[in-house]
Each structure stands twice: as C-alpha cells, then as structure tokens.
Amino acid sequence: MPSLVKEYLEYISQQIFPGNVRPEFQYCTFIERFNPNNCDLKSTEIAEALYHREGKKGYTSGFNQHLKEVIKKIDGKFRQQLERDGLTQQQLGLGEKGNPGRYTANAKSPWQIAYQWLWEIEYYRWLTDYIWDNWKQRASSNADWIQFCDRPTKYAPKGMKIPQPLPKETIPINTPLSLNINLDSPGSYLLLFNRGSDERGNTTQYLVTPSQAFAPSYQLVEKSTSLPLENAMCEDIQFDTIGKEEYIGIVIDKAVNLPWLNPDPENPVLEWQGKHLEQVWELLCDRDNWRVFYRDFNVAS
C-alpha cells in the first residue's frame, strides 16, 4: 500500500503549489524540511544534502528564504484552519511589516510550529478521509455482506427462520434493528468501522466490532453473524437522526494486537480517530491475507 508520509507530503504540496509548474527550490525545500525522517536535522544539513543531490547552489545560499516562502504558502492556503487551531501569522514568522514575528531562543521556530501543525493536527484530518476512501475503492463489489433486519424480540434459536432483510438502500429511524454479517469466513476476524453523518453535517465514527456494546468478540464463528451478539450490552441497533451510515469491514485471518481493540465496559463503543485507521493500515501493510468490504445506507423517517 502507498506510504502515508509520501502521500500526505504530495497532497500538501499540491495544495500550496497548484498548477502544472511548481517552483523547484521551494518544492524540494518543503518535501525535505517537512519530512518526519528529517525533523531532527538542522536546516543547514538539509540544504547541504539538497545541494549534493541536485547540484544547485541555490539550496545552500537561499534555503532559509525558500523555507519562508513555503511557510507563506502554507499560511495562505490553510489560514482558516490555522486560525481555528489557534495559530497566528506572528507565530509563523509572518507578522506585519516592521513586526515580522519574533521568537525567543527557547521557543519553537516558525518552521517547527508549521511542522507541528501539519503532522499533529492537519495530518489526522487528512488521514481519516484518505484511508477511508482508499479502503472504499478497494472494497469487494459484494453488497450483500451486510444487511439490516427487523430485530426479533428474543434471540432466535438455531433452526428458526431468519428475519427478512430490509430494503438495501434505506433503514428506518428510531427502529430496533439487527445487523446481519454474511461473509462465510468462520474463524476469521472482522474489524467493522462505522461513519455516520446527518443533515446538519455532524459526524460520528464508531468501532462496531469489537465493542462491548455490540460484539465483545470480533471472531466470526458462523457463516452468518447477527449483531448485537447475545453477550453484548445492547439488545438492538437504532438510529435517532436522518442521514447516511457507512460501514467498512476488514476481514483478517488472525487476531490483531492493538490495545484499543479490547472491549471496555466503561467505554462501550470506541469513537475511532484517524490514528486508529493509521495503525490498522500499517498493520495490513505486513499482511497479504485480508479483505475489505464497504456498504452505505440512508437513514429515513
């Protein structure tokens, strides 16, 4: 799978250097100075490395000016996000003329502040959509792997007729439902991520399996599994607002050693973040035997 660091740096570079022709010195300065592998290097060391690699003196003589221009472009493109995150132009060394923004010897330099924002804040906003969309594109075309059904009043013993699935595209609001998983993979493990959005743009991000609320065990025992499991905290699944619900299922052959996959009664459902998807992404890079599935539903009144 693609390197997340490389993909993210290229994404940011496309944002700050739009068009077909980008300034070579500034582009290389950005890629090398804001690469996490180089974060402990001095700018003079990066400038020397670029000079020896590219053979152009402009990297050593003008590196700091190139870096300032890069920071200007980051600020110009992401000023609204930076303001929401509490970062001023002064902190980035871009204050008004005559007051360019100063920092003490103990404070972070403008490029360090920009670096911290790019990798500790903006990266995880980008990461969520990037991984989700990547898995969505890779997903199997089998749309019947997951279906909502009317919830039976009690857990049905083996041999009883399974409730009929609801229409594939729509699920009703404020209605007790069960979620049938039909993957025919007994012995495998299912990571089931949910992402919901309502008409006002509010979003939710829940890990359905494993979770104390719906599936304390995420191993698939039968060809078909109905959620919530009998030993789960919830007896059904309900949606209380009109909107869209998306599901991504990752099927793997062995259990995953990630601490947040251990169901916690005090936290019945994990509200996943980009960092959780990143850990799964990196784990899957070392595995060949895994499959991904995607399905979306509209919640209607």
Salt bridges, closest charged atoms under 4 A:
GLU24 OE1 - LYS56 NZ 2.87
GLU32 OE2 - ARG53 NH1 3.08
GLU48 OE1 - HIS52 NE2 3.64
GLU54 OE2 - ARG53 NE 2.93
GLU69 OE2 - LYS72 NZ 3.52
ASP75 OD1 - ARG79 NH2 2.38
GLU83 OE2 - ARG79 NH1 3.94
ASP85 OD2 - ARG125 NH2 2.70
GLU122 OE1 - ARG125 NH2 2.89
ASP129 OD1 - ARG195 NH1 2.93
ASP144 OD1 - LYS168 NZ 3.17
GLU222 OE2 - LYS158 NZ 3.65
GLU246 OE1 - ARG195 NE 3.66
ASP253 OD1 - ARG287 NH1 3.88
ASP296 OD2 - LYS244 NZ 3.58
ASP296 OD1 - ARG295 NH1 3.83
